[in-house]
Amino acid sequence: MIVLTPTAVTKVNEFIVENGAASEAGLRVAVLPGGCSGFQYSLNIEDAPEGDDEVLEVGGVKLFVDPFSAQYLEGVEVDYVSSMMGSGFAFRNPNAAGGCGCGSSFTV
């Protein structure tokens, strides 16, 4: 299960409205090969899930997760943080064995 903090839920809903997305729209949460530690997170607003996606609803937000990504996202918390350095989504992954300073790349 993926956890979205209340702040992340608010931001995702704002992005969905700003993009004029359909009522079936949701947030694709994915893990892609790459980044400085081996894997990186990806977030995108999409109009509908793909055929093999797992569709979750967290805090009223639909999440679309492909089978490859699902194995790496169990227990992940997605937050939206703001600081003097900038703002954006942050991931807390209890399954990650390591990461790097960018905060969006990890190793398992």
C-alpha positions, 0 to 999 in steps of 0.5 A, spaced: 500 500 500 502 506 498 501 512 503 499 519 501 500 525 506 494 530 506 499 535 503 500 530 497 493 529 496 491 536 496 497 538 491 495 532 487 488 534 486 490 541 485 494 538 479 489 534 476 484 540 476 489 545 473 490 540 468 483 539 466 483 532 467 477 527 466 474 524 472 477 518 471 484 521 472 489 519 477 496 519 479 501 514 476 506 512 481 512 509 478 519 506 479 523 506 473 530 504 472 536 509 472 538 515 477 544 515 480 542 509 485 539 504 480 532 506 480 528 513 480 521 515 482 516 518 477 509 521 478 505 523 472 497 525 472 494 521 467 487 520 464 486 513 465 489 507 468 493 502 463 490 495 462 495 491 467 495 497 472 493 496 479 488 502 481 488 504 488 484 510 492 488 513 497 485 519 500 480 520 494 486 520 489 486 514 484 493 511 484 495 507 478 501 503 479 504 498 473 506 491 475 513 492 475 513 498 480 508 495 485 514 490 487 518 496 489 512 501 492 509 497 498 509 501 504 512 507 500 509 514 503 509 520 498 509 527 501 509 534 498 514 538 502 516 546 501 523 549 504 527 554 502 531 550 497 524 549 493 518 544 493 516 538 491 514 531 492 518 526 497 518 519 498 520 515 504 521 508 502 522 503 508 524 498 502 530 502 500 537 499 502 540 506 500 539 512 496 543 519 494 542 526 495 537 528 490 531 524 494 528 521 488 533 515 486 534 509 490 537 502 491 534 495 493 
